[in-house]
Amino acid sequence: MLDIFSLNEGCKNHKVMTISAKRSKVICVSHMEDADGISSAALIKQAFGGDTVLADYPSLMSDLDKLTRDEKLKTLYICDLGLSKKNQDEFVDILNTLRKNHVSITYVDHHDIDKRILTKLQKIKVKLIHDVKECTTVQVYDAFKSKLSDHAAFTAACAAITDYMEDRPKGSKLLQIYDRQLALLEATVLTYTIVGHQKDTDYLIYLVDVLSESKYPHEIPNSFEFARIQAEKLSAWIKIVKEDMKIMKNLGHMEVLNSGASGVANFVLGMSGKDVGVAYKLRKEHGIYAVSVRGSKSCKLHLGKIVNNLSTELGGSGGGHDKACGAIIPKAKMKKFLTQFNAKLK
Ligand SMILES: [Mn+2]
């Protein structure tokens, strides 16, 4: 009898425990591939504490989905992660599940977003901070500056530089506070340090922590050496791109074998003399190409929108900004992507 009684008591207590387990965790999910994502996460951490989850586009949905099973999660920030036609509905579904669990969600971003999705997010009471004209870190700074150190303005100015958005109303005001050359140097050192550590998430999380403590990129141990190594790699690409890139009527393109595609896309753009540069790298394990697209100043088309539509038609996904965007294209459709993209650039 006693045993059964104890057992029942145990069950009851367990139930009470589960019900009363308080949600207290703060998590920021941010983009791992550039200074805007890493810096947004750093400012969120400084303002609200909590943990950081760094995501890239292939991992984003599964990273968010995991959070729906986190019973401690109370407050979620999502930063600098744009949506595409392929994942936007799933994104709303996952956020809806989180909202039903009473998780407070703030989504800060500057990528082009479907109006229908915007309305859906408002409906489920996701707090939206969304301006396509300013980088994410500048928007985080602007929204939460009362909770941030003065130095956070410098971090935001650097992020604006790396996102080509230091000429925008808010971004330029922040940059004005500082010496331009210093900001350019620090922004580049940070970016190259991030690019050189894409396979080392623990290190990237460490960068978020260091930046959240109001440190300059030059104070990060070995950051200048990391930048130097990256500069060496990038400059070596100039010669390779000149020899290997292919030219179509409206774009230059090149397959990349052993480097990130995004850095190379800039060189392809510059050296092709065309208004659009495309670089792509095969990810064998996924059977897809990771594609980077860059547009020149004189390119008047919104490349992010074109790439979003075209990549979805070809069974992939993609999108981004008017002059800088990316896509995931099934391996067998890469040629088709190039010819159709070229045709759409008339
Ligand atoms: Mn950004």
Boltz pocket constraint, residues with backbone or C-beta under 6 A from the ligand:
constraints:
  - pocket:
      binder: B
      contacts: [[A, 36], [A, 37], [A, 80], [A, 110], [A, 135], [A, 136], [A, 163]]
      max_distance: 6.0
